Amino acid sequence: MQTLIKRTAQLFLFNLATASVLSARTWTDIDGRTLEAEFIQITDSVVVLQRNYDRREFRIPFATLSQKDREYLKTIIRKITPSIEPTETIFPRYGLDWPRSAKAPLNLDIERVEENFETAYYHYRTLNFDFHSNVKLARKVVTEFAEIFEATLALVQVSPLNWNVEAPESRYQAYFYEHYNQFVAAGGIPGSAGSYRSSERKIYVRLDVLGTRKTSTSISLDGGDHRTLIHEITHQVQHEWLHKLPTWLVEGYAGYIERIPYSDRYFHIDDMALDLSYGSRYSILSPYDLLNMTSSEWNANFAEDSMLVGRQYYSAYLLTYYFMHLDGDGDGRRLWDFLRALEKANSREALIAAKHILLDGRGADELFKDVQDAFDDEGLDLEIF
């Protein structure tokens, strides 16, 4: 990743000599830790502060600051912005400067809203999420789920692609089911481990794929992979974007997020790397076909060709990774411009037209050649499936 210093043209900079509102103050993060420092600058996701006594600079994800400090920054931005020349460089253009990590708040303050054995209904609540289950969950399970949900929300909020995600006042809703048939009966997609129903804004998840086991009194953790859960949470917190994003990017970005190493409340973004778990040679779905695949075509394969489903997801992940890190000069320019065009699109035709920003004049063969050459440099040999 390029450093912020090398990309000064992409920064939102303030003139400290003339901005008296930016004097030293005490800053606090969501865990209650404080820092006496001066505000230096802010990008779309990272605040740079300079500690008073030794002039050391700290880069702090905006979303990890206390609510009071976030409101303070919004205030000084409103004060200073009118005095800045209104050019393209006021706002960061390209979306690749991730913070080093993203994390859930230290104190989640989990509430047991209801535990009813007779009706098989259990309801737990955290800062931004409500969990509903048809089986009692051990406290450790609820805590770990809460950490994963809150950390994933924080991760998407600090994403350099500038999603502008805000949690709803009514909280996000998630439903957990002990058995597969219960999951499907409730509305989960057959053949899947979890699904997000955008029409209801609810996540449906199977507990049996999350490394849980049944004890005499509740569901407990027994290891397992939480990537499915992270994938669906990403869909949920990106709800406002789902009707605009193409299916390959909806699934590819969620696949990208789920592959960022996670442990103990933290996503370790510094350790993020290309996933080569399918080997050094792979038959990818045509990138051009992926760009044009509809959601109905994507979902049809769950019932018609389960073997193709895995190839869809990995191909979408690779295409997302390509546009974020390998396309063109590796600066994510086309993807950033594509997303900004989607933000402005007010018709179906405009959404379709935005696709050509990614293609940038390339046909199917040329696009695949670019993708193939880029991944070859990363140690992955691709061919068309």
C-alpha positions as CSV (number, residue, x, y, z in Angstrom):
1,M,0.0,0.0,0.0
2,Q,1.2,3.5,-0.8
3,T,1.8,5.8,2.1
4,L,-0.3,8.9,2.7
5,I,2.9,11.1,2.4
6,K,3.5,9.9,-1.1
7,R,-0.1,10.7,-2.1
8,T,-0.5,14.2,-0.9
9,A,-2.7,15.1,-3.9
10,Q,-5.3,12.6,-2.6
11,L,-5.5,14.0,1.0
12,F,-8.0,16.4,2.5
13,L,-5.4,18.9,3.9
14,F,-5.9,21.8,6.2
15,N,-3.7,24.9,6.7
16,L,-2.7,24.6,10.3
17,A,-1.2,28.1,10.4
18,T,-4.5,29.8,9.7
19,A,-6.9,27.3,11.3
20,S,-7.0,28.3,14.9
21,V,-9.8,25.8,15.5
22,L,-7.2,23.0,15.3
23,S,-5.4,23.6,18.6
24,A,-4.2,20.8,20.8
25,R,-6.9,18.8,22.7
26,T,-7.6,15.5,24.4
27,W,-8.8,12.8,22.0
28,T,-10.6,9.7,23.1
29,D,-11.3,6.4,21.3
30,I,-14.2,4.0,21.6
31,D,-12.3,2.0,24.3
32,G,-11.8,5.1,26.4
33,R,-8.1,5.6,25.8
34,T,-6.9,9.2,25.5
35,L,-4.3,11.1,23.6
36,E,-3.2,14.8,24.0
37,A,-2.5,15.8,20.5
38,E,-3.0,18.3,17.6
39,F,-5.1,17.5,14.6
40,I,-3.0,17.4,11.4
41,Q,-5.1,16.1,8.6
42,I,-7.9,13.6,7.6
43,T,-8.5,11.3,4.6
44,D,-11.8,9.6,3.9
45,S,-11.1,7.1,6.7
46,V,-8.0,8.1,8.8
47,V,-7.3,10.9,11.1
48,V,-3.7,12.0,11.7
49,L,-2.9,13.4,15.1
50,Q,0.5,14.7,16.5
51,R,1.2,14.0,20.1
52,N,2.1,17.1,22.1
53,Y,5.2,16.1,24.1
54,D,7.2,14.3,21.4
55,R,5.5,15.4,18.1
56,R,5.0,11.8,17.1
57,E,2.2,11.3,14.6
58,F,-0.6,8.8,14.9
59,R,-2.9,7.5,12.2
60,I,-6.3,6.7,13.8
61,P,-9.3,5.3,11.9
62,F,-12.1,7.8,12.1
63,A,-14.7,5.2,13.1
64,T,-12.6,4.2,16.2
65,L,-12.8,7.7,17.7
66,S,-15.4,8.5,20.3
67,Q,-18.7,9.9,19.2
68,K,-17.8,13.3,20.7
69,D,-14.5,13.5,18.7
70,R,-16.2,12.4,15.5
71,E,-18.7,15.2,15.9
72,Y,-15.9,17.6,16.7
73,L,-14.1,16.7,13.5
74,K,-17.3,17.2,11.5
75,T,-17.7,20.6,13.0
76,I,-14.2,21.8,12.1
77,I,-14.5,20.4,8.6
78,R,-17.6,22.5,8.1
79,K,-15.8,25.5,9.4
80,I,-12.7,25.1,7.2
81,T,-14.1,23.7,4.0
82,P,-15.6,27.0,2.6
83,S,-12.1,28.5,2.7
84,I,-10.5,25.8,0.5
85,E,-10.4,26.0,-3.2
86,P,-13.1,23.7,-4.5
87,T,-11.0,21.3,-6.6
88,E,-11.0,17.6,-7.2
89,T,-8.2,17.2,-4.7
90,I,-10.3,18.3,-1.7
91,F,-11.5,14.7,-1.4
92,P,-9.4,11.5,-1.7
93,R,-9.8,10.1,-5.1
94,Y,-8.5,6.5,-4.9
95,G,-9.4,3.9,-2.4
96,L,-6.5,1.9,-1.2
97,D,-5.1,3.3,2.0
98,W,-6.6,1.0,4.6
99,P,-5.9,1.6,8.3
100,R,-3.7,-1.1,10.0
101,S,-6.6,-2.7,11.7
102,A,-10.3,-2.4,12.6
103,K,-11.9,-3.6,15.8
104,A,-15.0,-4.0,17.9
105,P,-15.5,-1.7,20.9
106,L,-14.0,-3.0,24.1
107,N,-17.2,-2.8,26.1
108,L,-20.1,-4.3,24.1
109,D,-22.6,-4.1,26.9
110,I,-24.5,-7.2,25.7
111,E,-28.1,-7.5,26.9
112,R,-30.2,-10.6,27.3
113,V,-33.6,-9.3,26.1
114,E,-35.5,-12.6,26.3
115,E,-34.8,-16.3,26.9
116,N,-37.9,-18.4,26.5
117,F,-37.5,-22.2,26.5
118,E,-41.2,-22.9,25.9
119,T,-41.4,-20.9,22.7
120,A,-37.8,-21.6,21.7
121,Y,-37.1,-17.9,21.3
122,Y,-33.9,-16.3,22.5
123,H,-33.1,-12.6,22.0
124,Y,-29.8,-10.9,22.7
125,R,-28.8,-7.3,22.0
126,T,-25.5,-5.5,21.4
127,L,-24.5,-1.9,20.5
128,N,-25.7,-2.1,16.8
129,F,-27.2,-5.6,16.4
130,D,-30.1,-7.7,17.7
131,F,-29.5,-11.5,17.7
132,H,-32.5,-13.9,17.5
133,S,-32.1,-17.6,18.0
134,N,-34.3,-20.7,18.2
135,V,-31.9,-22.2,20.7
136,K,-30.2,-20.8,23.8
137,L,-26.7,-19.4,23.1
138,A,-24.0,-19.6,25.8
139,R,-22.7,-16.2,26.9
140,K,-19.3,-16.9,25.3
141,V,-21.1,-17.5,21.9
142,V,-23.1,-14.3,22.2
143,T,-20.0,-12.3,23.1
144,E,-17.9,-13.7,20.2
145,F,-20.8,-13.2,17.7
146,A,-21.2,-9.6,19.0
147,E,-17.4,-9.0,18.6
148,I,-17.5,-10.3,15.0
149,F,-20.6,-8.3,14.0
150,E,-19.4,-5.1,15.5
151,A,-15.8,-5.5,14.2
152,T,-17.2,-6.2,10.7
153,L,-19.3,-3.0,10.8
154,A,-16.2,-1.0,11.9
155,L,-14.2,-2.6,9.1
156,V,-16.7,-1.6,6.4
157,Q,-16.9,1.9,7.9
158,V,-13.2,2.5,7.6
159,S,-12.9,1.0,4.1
160,P,-11.1,3.3,1.8
161,L,-13.8,2.8,-0.8
162,N,-15.9,5.3,1.1
163,W,-19.1,3.4,1.6
164,N,-20.5,6.0,4.1
165,V,-22.1,3.3,6.2
166,E,-24.2,4.3,9.2
167,A,-25.9,1.9,11.6
168,P,-29.7,2.2,11.8
169,E,-31.2,3.4,15.0
170,S,-33.3,0.2,15.1
171,R,-30.2,-1.9,15.0
172,Y,-29.3,-4.6,12.4
173,Q,-31.2,-7.9,12.8
174,A,-29.7,-11.4,12.7
175,Y,-31.4,-14.8,13.0
176,F,-29.6,-18.0,14.0
177,Y,-31.0,-21.5,13.4
178,E,-29.8,-24.7,15.0
179,H,-30.6,-27.0,12.0
180,Y,-30.5,-26.6,8.2
181,N,-34.2,-27.4,7.6
182,Q,-35.1,-24.6,10.1
183,F,-32.8,-22.2,8.3
184,V,-34.4,-23.0,4.9
185,A,-37.9,-22.8,6.3
186,A,-37.3,-19.4,7.8
187,G,-36.1,-18.0,4.4
188,G,-32.4,-19.0,4.1
189,I,-31.2,-19.9,0.6
190,P,-31.2,-23.7,0.1
191,G,-27.6,-25.0,-0.2
192,S,-26.1,-22.0,1.5
193,A,-24.5,-21.6,4.9
194,G,-26.0,-18.2,5.5
195,S,-27.9,-15.5,3.6
196,Y,-29.0,-11.9,3.8
197,R,-32.5,-11.0,2.8
198,S,-32.4,-7.4,1.7
199,S,-36.2,-7.1,1.5
200,E,-36.3,-7.7,5.2
201,R,-32.8,-6.4,6.1
202,K,-32.2,-9.6,8.1
203,I,-29.3,-12.1,8.2
204,Y,-30.2,-15.8,8.4
205,V,-27.4,-18.1,9.6
206,R,-27.0,-21.8,10.3
207,L,-25.3,-22.4,13.6
208,D,-24.0,-25.8,12.5
209,V,-21.5,-24.1,10.1
210,L,-20.1,-21.7,12.7
211,G,-18.2,-24.1,14.8
212,T,-20.8,-24.6,17.5
213,R,-21.9,-27.6,19.4
214,K,-25.0,-28.5,21.5
215,T,-24.6,-29.0,25.2
216,S,-27.3,-30.0,27.7
217,T,-28.3,-26.4,28.2
218,S,-27.2,-24.3,25.2
219,I,-25.1,-23.8,22.1
220,S,-21.4,-23.5,22.8
221,L,-18.4,-22.6,20.6
222,D,-16.2,-25.5,19.4
223,G,-13.8,-23.8,17.0
224,G,-14.8,-23.2,13.4
225,D,-14.6,-20.7,10.6
226,H,-16.5,-17.4,10.8
227,R,-16.0,-16.3,7.2
228,T,-19.6,-17.1,6.3
229,L,-20.9,-14.9,9.1
230,I,-18.5,-12.0,8.1
231,H,-19.6,-12.4,4.5
232,E,-23.3,-11.9,5.3
233,I,-22.7,-9.1,7.8
234,T,-20.8,-7.2,5.1
235,H,-24.0,-7.5,2.9
236,Q,-26.1,-6.3,5.8
237,V,-24.1,-3.2,6.6
238,Q,-23.9,-2.3,2.9
239,H,-27.6,-2.5,2.5
240,E,-28.0,1.0,1.0
241,W,-25.6,0.0,-1.8
242,L,-27.0,-3.4,-2.7
243,H,-29.5,-2.1,-5.2
244,K,-26.8,-0.3,-7.1
245,L,-23.8,-2.7,-7.0
246,P,-23.5,-5.4,-9.6
247,T,-23.8,-8.9,-8.1
248,W,-20.1,-9.8,-8.7
249,L,-19.0,-6.8,-6.6
250,V,-21.6,-7.4,-3.9
251,E,-20.3,-11.0,-3.5
252,G,-16.7,-10.2,-4.4
253,Y,-16.3,-7.4,-1.9
254,A,-17.9,-9.5,0.9
255,G,-15.5,-12.3,-0.1
256,Y,-12.6,-9.8,0.1
257,I,-13.7,-8.7,3.6
258,E,-14.1,-12.3,4.9
259,R,-10.5,-13.0,3.9
260,I,-9.0,-10.3,6.0
261,P,-7.5,-12.1,9.1
262,Y,-9.7,-11.8,12.1
263,S,-9.1,-12.7,15.8
264,D,-10.2,-11.4,19.2
265,R,-12.2,-8.3,18.1
266,Y,-9.6,-7.3,15.5
267,F,-9.4,-7.4,11.7
268,H,-5.7,-7.4,11.0
269,I,-5.6,-5.5,7.8
270,D,-1.8,-5.4,7.7
271,D,-1.8,-9.2,7.3
272,M,-4.2,-9.1,4.3
273,A,-2.9,-11.0,1.3
274,L,-4.2,-12.6,-1.9
275,D,-6.0,-15.9,-1.1
276,L,-4.3,-18.7,-3.0
277,S,-6.1,-21.5,-1.2
278,Y,-7.4,-22.9,-4.5
279,G,-3.8,-23.4,-5.7
280,S,-1.5,-21.5,-8.1
281,R,-3.6,-22.4,-11.1
282,Y,-7.2,-21.7,-11.4
283,S,-10.0,-21.6,-14.0
284,I,-11.8,-18.4,-13.5
285,L,-15.2,-17.4,-14.8
286,S,-14.9,-14.9,-17.6
287,P,-14.4,-11.5,-16.0
288,Y,-16.5,-10.0,-18.8
289,D,-19.3,-12.4,-18.1
290,L,-19.1,-11.7,-14.4
291,L,-19.5,-8.0,-15.0
292,N,-22.7,-8.7,-16.8
293,M,-24.1,-11.5,-14.5
294,T,-27.5,-10.7,-13.0
295,S,-28.5,-11.6,-9.4
296,S,-31.0,-14.1,-10.7
297,E,-28.4,-15.9,-12.8
298,W,-26.0,-15.9,-9.8
299,N,-28.7,-17.4,-7.4
300,A,-29.9,-20.0,-9.9
301,N,-26.8,-22.0,-9.6
302,F,-27.5,-22.7,-5.9
303,A,-30.1,-25.1,-7.0
304,E,-28.9,-26.0,-10.5
305,D,-25.1,-26.4,-10.2
306,S,-23.7,-26.4,-6.7
307,M,-20.2,-27.0,-8.0
308,L,-20.3,-23.7,-10.0
309,V,-21.3,-21.7,-6.9
310,G,-17.9,-22.0,-5.3
311,R,-16.3,-20.9,-8.6
312,Q,-18.6,-17.9,-8.8
313,Y,-17.6,-16.7,-5.3
314,Y,-13.9,-17.1,-5.8
315,S,-14.0,-15.6,-9.3
316,A,-15.9,-12.6,-8.0
317,Y,-13.3,-12.3,-5.1
318,L,-10.4,-12.3,-7.6
319,L,-12.1,-9.7,-9.9
320,T,-12.7,-7.5,-6.9
321,Y,-9.1,-7.9,-5.7
322,Y,-7.9,-7.1,-9.3
323,F,-9.9,-3.9,-9.5
324,M,-8.8,-2.8,-6.0
325,H,-5.1,-3.6,-6.2
326,L,-3.9,-4.7,-9.7
327,D,-5.9,-2.8,-12.4
328,G,-4.1,-0.1,-14.3
329,D,-1.5,1.5,-12.1
330,G,-2.7,-0.4,-9.1
331,D,-4.3,2.6,-7.6
332,G,-8.0,1.5,-7.8
333,R,-8.8,4.4,-10.0
334,R,-11.4,2.7,-12.2
335,L,-13.2,1.1,-9.3
336,W,-13.2,4.3,-7.3
337,D,-14.6,6.2,-10.3
338,F,-17.2,3.4,-10.9
339,L,-18.5,3.6,-7.3
340,R,-18.7,7.4,-7.4
341,A,-20.7,7.1,-10.7
342,L,-23.0,4.6,-9.0
343,E,-23.6,7.1,-6.1
344,K,-24.9,9.6,-8.6
345,A,-26.8,7.2,-10.8
346,N,-30.6,7.9,-10.7
347,S,-31.8,5.4,-13.3
348,R,-31.3,1.8,-14.4
349,E,-29.6,3.1,-17.6
350,A,-27.1,5.1,-15.6
351,L,-26.2,2.1,-13.5
352,I,-25.6,0.0,-16.6
353,A,-23.6,2.8,-18.2
354,A,-21.3,3.0,-15.2
355,K,-20.0,-0.5,-16.0
356,H,-18.1,1.0,-18.9
357,I,-15.9,2.9,-16.5
358,L,-14.4,-0.4,-15.4
359,L,-14.0,-1.7,-18.9
360,D,-12.5,1.6,-20.1
361,G,-12.7,0.5,-23.7
362,R,-11.6,-3.1,-23.1
363,G,-13.5,-6.0,-24.7
364,A,-13.8,-9.5,-23.2
365,D,-10.5,-10.8,-24.5
366,E,-8.5,-7.7,-23.5
367,L,-10.0,-7.5,-20.1
368,F,-9.1,-11.2,-19.4
369,K,-5.6,-10.6,-20.7
370,D,-5.1,-7.7,-18.3
371,V,-6.5,-9.8,-15.4
372,Q,-4.4,-12.8,-16.4
373,D,-1.2,-10.8,-16.7
374,A,-1.8,-9.0,-13.3
375,F,-2.4,-12.2,-11.4
376,D,0.6,-13.9,-13.1
377,D,2.8,-11.3,-11.4
378,E,1.1,-12.4,-8.1
379,G,1.9,-16.1,-8.6
380,L,-1.5,-17.1,-9.8
381,D,-1.9,-18.7,-13.3
382,L,-5.5,-18.1,-14.6
383,E,-7.4,-19.5,-17.5
384,I,-11.1,-19.1,-18.6
385,F,-13.4,-21.8,-17.2
